[in-house]
């Protein structure tokens, strides 16, 4: 009641909202806790602080068993602060759990668009290529991403595997063998 009294006097009081959200979550009142977290997000002074509150809401929703709503909150966190790698990682993990590999590919493509440096871009393109080939059965997209990765870094393991598999499927066995031989042993 003390926190609620503080909030009647000062509706955006951060410490009171934070304590109320924690108290209500532990007391088994997730709806009220989410309301307090939403108020904290609205009162946040920076995009990063807002994103942290959305991630907090995502965790609470996940603990309640509502994966879809948790994903929605993680998307809000990314929208609020696009550079938040932690939120992106959590969202990718949730997509994998749900079998939404198209969503994973979209997140990786966003990262690719914003990546700096050929090594990072090659690694991301290689991951997308493998994902497209193995989970989405989209060989055209896999080939395109593998070629990009290979162009940026001809030693990128994902690109070598995807291009090798495509060559093998097309009956170009010597080319396939050459590509597979270049994949490092610890990546096979």
Secondary structure as GFF3:
##gff-version 3
##sequence-region A 1 188
A	DSSP	alpha_helix	2	9	.	.	.	ID=ss1
A	DSSP	alpha_helix	14	26	.	.	.	ID=ss2
A	DSSP	alpha_helix	30	43	.	.	.	ID=ss3
A	DSSP	alpha_helix	47	63	.	.	.	ID=ss4
A	DSSP	alpha_helix	67	80	.	.	.	ID=ss5
A	DSSP	alpha_helix	85	98	.	.	.	ID=ss6
A	DSSP	alpha_helix	101	114	.	.	.	ID=ss7
A	DSSP	alpha_helix	118	134	.	.	.	ID=ss8
A	DSSP	alpha_helix	139	152	.	.	.	ID=ss9
A	DSSP	alpha_helix	157	169	.	.	.	ID=ss10
A	DSSP	alpha_helix	173	182	.	.	.	ID=ss11
A	DSSP	three_ten_helix	185	187	.	.	.	ID=ss12
###
